[in-house]
Structures are given as structure tokens and as C-alpha cells.
Amino acid sequence: MANNTVAPLMMMVVISLVMAFTEAKWAESVEAKKEATPSETVTNLQFFFHDTVSGKNPSAVRVAQASNTNKSLTLFGALLMADDPLTETPDPNSKLVGRAQGLYGSSGQQQLGLIMAMSFAFTDGPYSGSSISIFGKNPALNPVRELPVVGGTGVFRLARGYAIAHTHWFDLSGDAIVGYNVTVIH
């Protein structure tokens, strides 16, 4: 009977350790699943999203809210418009590679959750002038989350794929730096 208990317990410990080490290298461990046709390309993009809601020059501002939003712990009903910089590294002064333009709203009454409709418009390198569109639920308090890529423009016309978001830094004002690892089929 003891052997029947020890084996599953050991397996859980091993799985937990593998997950812990994998999570630490989230951007390096993501592998694109080849779901593309022979005429399509799979592209992996990595950049950092800088969302600033505080200070004199915020990159995201509240444009609407429900009558009881300020009474809600999750700010349910708040809607923000964003024009956030996308950079090469987490450093806000690193090379600008694009802008995240769109809106997000607090859609969870019990837990903080955002609904995001964003265009990641690239301004540098081979993807300059192209964009990808993200639309979906973002459970922002989860350290790692997945969002769908639902379209794109330019090089990414008719794109599909997924974005893995990983919170790099967050403060109580709501400002955040989020790492994105995006796999795009186009």
C-alpha cells in the first residue's frame, strides 16, 4: 500500500520541479506547434509592453466606468484606452519596437480579469508597418497567461496564433511591464 502512495507523490514532486524551472525561462521554453500550411510562415516575437496609468503622462487612461466601479475591488466596469510602448527589453529606455494601441476593461466581478482588444503595431525592423491583433481574456494576476492572436496587417495579414504574457513588474498604482512571447502563423 505504501508503494501505491509514494509513486504518485514522487511524480507530483517531479512535475512541480519541472514546472518551476520551465516557468523561469518562459520565453525560451515556448515552442511553436507547426500548424501552418506549407505556404505559411511561423514567426516568434518577443518584446515588452509598458502600461503606465499613473503620473503626468500616462500611456493608458480611463475613458469610461460603471456607476459602481470605484466601489468594486476589481474595478469592474472600468474601460481604459492605451497607447503603450513596446520595447526590446524590460528597460523602458530600451529600443522601441512598436506600440500597443487599443482598449482594455475590467470584466471580472469576483477576480481581477481584463478583456483586451489591442493592436500591436510594429515600428522597427522587418515588421515595421505591420501589426497583430490580440482579443481575449487576460487574467492579469496570473503570472503567465495566454491570449489569442486573431488577425494582423501587412506581413501579418490573416494572422492567427497566441501570445504568452508574463508579468515582469507591477506596482500598486497599476503600472506594469509585461513580457510577451508571441507565435504568429501568417
N, C-alpha and C positions, 0 to 999 in steps of 0.2 A: 504494500500500500504506500509506503514511503517513497518508493521509486516513481510511482504514478504522480506524486505531488512535486517532487524535486525537478523532474524533467520540464514540465510546463513553467515552473518558476525560473529555472535557468534560461529557458527560451525567452521569457519576458525580459530578463535582465540583459541578455544579449541584444534583443531588439531595441531596448531602451538606449543602450550604449551606442548602437549603430545610428539610431535616430539623432542622438545628441551630437555625435561627430558629424553627421551629414548636415544637420541644420546649421552648424557653424560655418560651413562652406556652401551656403545655399546657392550662390551664383555659379560656382564651379561644378556643382553636382547635377544641375538640371541638364537632361539630355533630350534633344528634340526627338519626338516619335515621328518617324518618316511616314506621314500621312499624305504627302504631296504626290501629285501625278508626275510622270517623267518631265513634263514641260513646266513644272512649278519649282520654285526655289524655297528652301527653308533658311531663314535668317534669324540669328540670335543677336539681340541688342541688350546692352547693359548700360544703365545711366541712373542718375539720382534726381529725385523730384523734391523741390524745396517749397513747402507750403507755409507761408507766413501770414498769420491772421492778426498779429499784434504789431505795435509800433506805428510810426508815422507814414510808412509806405508799405502797407500790406499787399501781398500778391493774391490774396483771396479775401473777399468781403461778403458780408451777409447782405443779401438783396431782398429777402422775404422771410417771414416766420409766421407760425400759427399764434393765436392769441395766448396760448398757454405754454409756448416754447420755453420761456425763461423759468417756468416752474418745473420743467422736466429735467431730471438728472442726465438724460441722454440728449437734451436739446432737440427732442423730437419736433419736426416741422421746420427746422431752420434750413434755409437754402442759401448756398454760397456760390458766387461766381469767381472763377480763378483764372489767373494768367501767371502760372508758376514757372520759374526757370527749371530746365533740365540740364544737369551738368555731368561731366565725365566722372567725377569723384564726389564723395560726400562733402567736400570743402565747397562752401558757397561761392568762393572766388575761383574755383577751377573752371576749365574750359566749358563755355556754354554750347550745348549741342542741340537745343531746341526749347520749346515752350509747351507746357500742358495748359490748354485752354478749354474751358468748359464749365460745368457746374457739378456740384455735389450737394446732397441734402441728407439730413439726419432722418433715417427711416425706421429706426428701432425704438419702440416704446419701453421695452424692458432692458435691452442691452444696446450699447452704442453700436450702431451699424449705419453705414453710409450707402447711398445709391449714387453711383458715379457715371456721368456722361462726359467723357473727356476726349479731346483730340490731342495727341502728342505730335506736334508739328516740328519737324527736324530742320535745323538751320545750318548744319555743318556736315562736311564730308559727302560721301556718295549718296546719302539720303536727303540732302538739302532740298527743300521744296516738297518733300513727301511727308505724309502723316499716317498715323494709325489711329483708329477709333476704339476706345475702351468703353464698354457699357455693362454695368453689373453691380452686384452687391459687394461691398468692401467692409468686412467685419474688422474695423480699424484697430481694435485692441488685440487681435490675434497677431502674434509676432510675424507669422508668414501667412499670406493669403493668395488666392488665385482669382484673377479677373479675366473675362473673355475679351479677345480682340475680335471685333465684329465687322471691321472694314478698314479701308485706307484709301489714300490718294497717291498719285504719282507712281513711284516704283512699287508702292504697296497697294495699288488698285486691286480691288476684290480680295483683300487680305482676310485671313482668318488665323486664329491662334489663341495664345494665352499669355498672360503676364503674371509672373510671380512677384509679389510685393513683399518687402521685408523692411520693417521699421528700423531705421538706423539710429534715429534720435527723435525724442519727443519731449516737449515741456508742458507745464500746466496751462500756459496761455493758449495752447492748441497748435503752436508752431511745430512743424515736423520735417524731418528729412527721411525720405523713403527710397530705398534701393529697388530698382525694377530690373528684372531679367525677363525679357520678352522673346517669345518664339513666334515668328510670323511665317505663315505659308502664303506665298504670293506668286 
